[in-house]
Amino acid sequence: MMDLLNLMLAALLLGLAVWTVISRGAFAAVAGFIAYGLLLTLVWVQLHGIDVALTEAAIGGGLTGALLINAAKRLRHTEAAARAEQSGIATRGLALMVSLGVTLALAWAVLALPDPAPSLAHEVIAKMGATEVGNPITAMLLGFRAMDTLLEAIVLLFALIGVWSLTPDPFWGGRPGLLQTADPKGLLAYAARLLPPLGVVIGAYIFWIGADHPGGKFQGATLMAAMWLLVLMAGLADAPAISRRWLRACLVAGPLIFIAVGVLGSVSAGAFLAYPIGLAKPLILVIEFALMPTLTLILGLMLLGAAQRGEQA
């Protein structure tokens, strides 16, 4: 029975992926992408990758979907012209051949692997205890792949700078997004008062248990950013101006502390981002605590977009 359900899930996932690619409407494609992300979350749950499933639901289906909805809204006036364009038969045939070629090459690469496939899993497991954390995903991301995790945080910061670069000159340094107003006695304002305390507690819990159980900074930060955005949407608070020094300090604090821990490893353990014996878990927690507010701000500000009004507006 479970095998049948897995086959149905795989078929639905592939069908939804094809439909998302061939869809001519931007909003329909985005809706398909969000549904694809949620289905992919179920796939990761079936593969017992709970950390990856949480990240896919929060970042893949949630945050990325919201960003794409904003992009589709901005491109609405050009959608009719895009639909009117028709590719030639030769172009379609070439695209089909290239797609099939890539698919066959990937299938061959997977099937050609020796059995058992080469793996460093045994070496990683043997040295996992040196990180002193119970969650193997956290140990991997901040132990053996710490450089990748650092670069991911820096890439997100540069992505936010890219969003800010779209700000019109008159509003540079102003507040991102439009000023939101809502009925103070309406449902949105009620939800914005009721849900954020619960969301913040759950987000903090997901973040805190990430060292030893499924969870972590990315998942917790996404939930906290969503609660912050809900408050802004209800008009209960306003977004900070991007020229505020405290805001910019919080945005760079996480990566800078991460780099400082890496430099400490160079001095005390002989390698960048290496951890001194007995200090691995405390330093990993320092990195996690430093990145949490930075990621929360970055994710929220990316969804708010470029500044659209002055600092005093």
C-alpha positions in Angstrom: 0.0 0.0 0.0 2.8 2.4 0.9 4.6 1.6 -2.3 1.5 2.5 -4.3 1.1 5.8 -2.5 4.7 6.6 -3.1 4.3 5.9 -6.8 1.2 8.1 -7.0 3.1 10.9 -5.2 6.0 10.6 -7.6 3.7 10.6 -10.6 1.8 13.6 -9.3 5.1 15.4 -8.6 6.4 14.8 -12.1 3.1 15.8 -13.7 2.9 19.0 -11.7 6.5 19.9 -12.6 5.7 19.5 -16.3 2.5 21.5 -16.0 4.4 24.3 -14.2 7.0 24.5 -16.9 4.6 24.5 -19.9 2.0 26.8 -18.3 1.8 30.1 -20.2 0.3 32.1 -17.4 2.7 33.5 -14.8 0.3 33.2 -11.9 -0.7 29.7 -12.8 3.0 28.7 -13.0 3.7 30.2 -9.6 0.7 28.4 -8.1 2.0 25.2 -9.6 5.5 25.8 -8.2 4.1 26.4 -4.7 2.1 23.2 -4.9 5.2 21.4 -6.2 7.1 22.6 -3.2 4.5 21.3 -0.8 4.4 17.9 -2.5 8.2 17.8 -2.4 8.0 18.4 1.3 6.0 15.1 1.5 8.6 13.4 -0.5 11.3 14.4 2.0 9.2 13.3 4.9 8.9 9.9 3.2 12.7 9.8 2.8 13.0 10.6 6.6 14.7 14.0 5.8 12.6 16.0 8.3 15.1 18.9 8.3 15.0 19.1 4.5 11.2 18.8 4.5 10.9 21.8 7.0 13.3 23.9 4.9 11.4 23.0 1.7 8.1 23.9 3.2 9.4 27.2 4.6 11.8 28.4 1.9 10.9 26.4 -1.2 7.1 26.5 -1.0 6.7 29.5 1.3 9.2 32.3 0.9 10.1 31.6 -2.8 6.5 31.2 -3.7 5.7 34.6 -2.1 8.6 36.2 -4.0 7.4 34.7 -7.3 3.8 35.9 -6.6 5.2 39.5 -6.3 7.2 39.1 -9.4 4.1 37.7 -11.3 2.1 40.7 -10.2 4.8 43.1 -11.5 4.9 41.3 -14.8 1.1 41.3 -15.3 1.2 44.1 -17.8 3.6 42.3 -20.0 2.0 38.9 -19.8 -0.3 39.3 -22.8 2.6 40.2 -25.1 4.5 37.2 -23.8 1.6 34.9 -24.5 1.3 36.2 -28.0 4.9 35.2 -28.8 5.3 31.8 -30.5 8.5 29.9 -30.8 9.4 28.3 -34.1 9.2 24.6 -34.7 13.0 24.4 -34.9 13.4 26.1 -31.6 10.9 23.8 -29.9 12.5 20.8 -31.4 15.9 21.8 -30.2 14.6 22.5 -26.7 12.9 19.1 -26.6 16.1 17.3 -27.8 18.3 19.1 -25.3 15.8 18.3 -22.4 15.7 14.7 -23.4 19.5 14.6 -23.7 20.0 16.0 -20.2 17.4 13.7 -18.8 19.1 10.6 -20.3 22.5 11.8 -19.2 21.4 12.2 -15.6 19.7 8.8 -15.7 22.8 7.2 -17.1 25.0 8.8 -14.5 22.8 7.5 -11.7 22.5 4.0 -13.1 26.2 3.8 -13.9 27.2 4.2 -10.2 28.8 1.2 -8.7 26.9 -0.8 -6.1 27.5 0.2 -3.4 28.0 3.8 -4.5 31.1 5.6 -3.2 30.3 7.5 -0.1 32.0 9.3 2.8 29.2 8.5 5.1 31.2 6.2 7.3 34.0 8.7 7.7 31.5 11.5 8.5 29.6 9.3 11.1 32.9 8.3 12.7 33.8 12.0 13.3 30.3 13.3 14.0 30.8 13.2 17.7 33.5 15.8 17.5 30.8 18.5 16.8 29.0 17.6 20.1 25.5 18.2 18.6 22.8 15.6 18.3 21.2 16.6 15.0 23.3 15.2 12.2 22.1 17.8 9.7 23.3 20.7 12.0 26.6 18.8 12.5 27.0 18.5 8.8 26.0 22.1 7.9 28.1 23.8 10.6 30.9 21.2 10.9 31.8 19.6 7.6 30.0 22.1 5.3 30.4 25.3 7.4 31.9 27.2 4.5 28.9 26.5 2.4 26.6 27.6 5.2 28.6 30.8 5.6 28.4 31.5 1.8 24.6 30.9 1.9 24.1 33.5 4.5 26.3 36.0 2.6 24.4 35.2 -0.7 21.1 36.0 1.0 22.6 39.3 2.2 23.7 40.1 -1.3 20.3 39.2 -2.6 18.7 41.7 -0.3 21.2 44.3 -1.5 20.1 43.5 -5.0 16.4 44.1 -4.1 17.3 47.4 -2.5 19.2 48.4 -5.6 15.8 48.6 -7.4 14.8 51.5 -5.1 14.0 54.7 -7.1 16.4 57.5 -6.3 13.8 59.8 -4.5 13.1 57.0 -2.0 16.6 55.7 -1.4 17.1 55.1 2.3 13.3 55.1 2.8 10.9 52.4 4.0 10.3 49.2 1.9 6.8 48.3 0.8 3.7 50.4 1.0 2.2 51.7 4.2 -0.5 49.1 5.2 -3.8 50.0 6.7 -6.5 47.7 8.0 -9.6 47.9 10.0 -8.4 47.8 13.6 -11.4 45.7 14.5 -11.2 43.5 11.5 -10.1 39.9 11.1 -6.6 40.7 9.8 -5.9 42.9 12.8 -7.3 40.3 15.2 -5.1 37.6 13.6 -2.0 39.9 13.8 -2.5 40.3 17.5 -3.3 36.6 18.2 -0.9 34.7 16.0 2.5 36.4 16.4 3.0 35.5 20.1 2.3 31.9 19.2 4.4 32.0 16.0 7.4 33.6 17.8 7.3 30.9 20.5 7.1 28.1 17.9 9.8 29.7 15.8 12.1 30.0 18.8 11.4 26.4 19.8 12.1 25.2 16.2 15.3 27.2 16.3 16.4 26.0 19.8 16.0 22.3 19.2 17.8 22.5 15.9 21.1 21.5 17.5 19.8 18.1 18.6 16.6 17.5 16.7 15.0 18.5 13.3 14.8 22.3 13.1 17.2 25.1 13.0 17.8 28.7 12.2 16.4 28.8 8.6 13.1 27.2 9.6 12.7 29.3 12.7 13.7 32.5 11.0 11.1 31.9 8.2 8.3 31.5 10.8 9.4 34.6 12.7 9.6 36.7 9.5 6.1 35.5 8.6 4.8 36.7 12.0 6.6 40.1 11.5 5.1 40.5 8.0 1.6 39.7 9.4 1.9 42.5 11.9 3.0 44.9 9.1 0.2 43.8 6.8 -2.3 44.6 9.6 -0.9 48.1 9.9 0.0 47.5 13.6 3.6 48.5 12.9 5.7 50.0 10.1 8.7 48.6 8.3 12.0 50.3 9.3 13.8 52.6 6.9 16.6 50.8 5.2 19.0 53.7 6.1 18.8 52.9 9.8 22.2 52.0 11.2 20.8 49.4 13.7 19.1 47.6 10.9 22.2 47.4 8.8 24.2 46.3 11.8 21.8 43.5 12.5 22.0 42.4 8.8 25.8 42.1 8.8 26.2 40.9 12.4 25.4 37.2 11.7 27.9 36.7 8.8 30.6 38.8 10.6 30.3 36.6 13.8 30.4 33.5 11.6 33.6 34.8 10.0 35.0 35.7 13.4 34.4 32.1 14.6 36.2 30.9 11.5 39.2 33.1 12.2 39.3 31.8 15.8 39.5 28.3 14.3 42.4 29.4 12.2 44.3 30.6 15.3 43.4 27.9 17.8 42.6 24.8 15.7 44.8 25.3 12.6 42.1 25.7 10.0 39.4 28.3 9.1 36.1 27.3 10.6 37.7 24.5 12.6 36.5 24.2 16.2 38.9 23.8 19.2 38.5 20.6 21.1 35.7 20.9 23.6 34.3 24.1 22.2 32.6 22.8 19.1 29.0 22.9 20.3 29.2 26.3 22.1 30.7 27.9 19.0 28.0 26.3 16.8 25.4 27.7 19.1 27.1 31.1 18.9 26.8 31.0 15.1 23.2 29.8 15.2 22.2 32.6 17.6 24.0 35.2 15.5 22.4 34.1 12.2 18.9 33.8 13.5 18.0 37.6 13.7 19.9 38.3 10.5 18.0 35.7 8.6 14.7 36.8 10.0 15.3 40.4 8.9 16.7 39.4 5.4 13.7 37.1 4.7 11.2 39.7 5.8 12.8 42.6 4.0 13.2 40.6 0.8 9.4 40.1 0.7 8.8 43.7 1.4 10.9 44.7 -1.6 12.5 48.0 -2.5 11.8 51.2 -0.7 8.7 52.9 -2.1 8.3 55.8 0.2 10.4 58.3 2.2 11.8 57.6 5.6 9.1 59.8 7.3 6.2 58.4 5.3 
